[in-house]
């Protein structure tokens, strides 16, 4: 797994293999704003992850050890219809 060496404030360490992503943004401030929006507008508890060396921050509703669990979460998140607000359908990030 790919871990952040220096911890960023408000960014969750990546210790799972699969993450359901509802939004992708540049910059931590935008990411934190997107988390608040996901929670307020869609009632989706979420958090920020930032793979080391990646220019993007990802807004995730959950991290999982197996793909089956991530697919179940993806189905749940699809029902929230976030795609118009966050420019694209939710997807699964697999951490190598």
N, C-alpha and C positions, 0 to 999 in steps of 0.2 A: 504494500500500500504506500501511497504517496502522502507523507505528512508535512505539514507546515513546520518549518524550523523555528521561525520567530512567530510568536502568537500575536494575532491581530485582535484588537478589542472588538468584541461582538461577533467574532467568527468562530464557528464550531470546529474543533479538530475533526479531521476525516478519518474515522476508524471503522467504517463499514465498506462493503464492496459495491453496493448499489444505492443510488440516491434518486428520488423522484424530484425533478426540477420543474418549477412553474415559471421561472423567469431567469433571464440572463442579463446582467447589467455590467457597465464599467464603473468602478469606483464603489468604495465601501458606503459612502453616504447614500447613494442611489439604492444600494442593496438594502440598507436598513429601512429606507422609505418603502421599498417594495414589500418587505416583510410585514410592515405595518398595514399596507394596503391589502395584502393577501389575508391577513387576519381580520381586518375590519370589514372589507367588502365581501369576502368569500368565506369567512369563518374557517380558514385553513391555518392551523397552527404551523408556523414555518420558521426557518432559521437560515443563516448565511453560511455557505461554505466557499472556500477559495483554494483550489488546488495550487500547490507551489509552482511558481513560474507562469501561471495562467493570467492573462490580462483581464479575464472576466471573473465576476462574482456570481455565484449561483444561489437562487432562492429555492430551498428544498423543503418539502413537507415531511420527509422521513428518510432515514438511512437504514439499509437492510443488509443482512449477510447472504441472502439468497434471492435469485431472480424472481422466483414465484411470489414471494412477499412483496417485492417491488412492483410486480405487475398488478397485484391486488390493490395496492395503494394508488397506482396509476389510474386504474378504473375508477376508484373513488374520487380522485382529484379531477378526472375528466368531467364528472357530473357537475362540478362547480362552474364549468364554462368560463374559465379564466383567459381563454386564448385572445379575445379582443382587447382585454386590458393589458396583457403582458406580451403581445405580439408573438403569438404562436402557441401551439398545443403543448401541454406538459409532456415530458420525456424522461427517460431513465439514463442517468450518467453511470457508466460502469467504471469503477476505479481499478486500474491494473496494478 
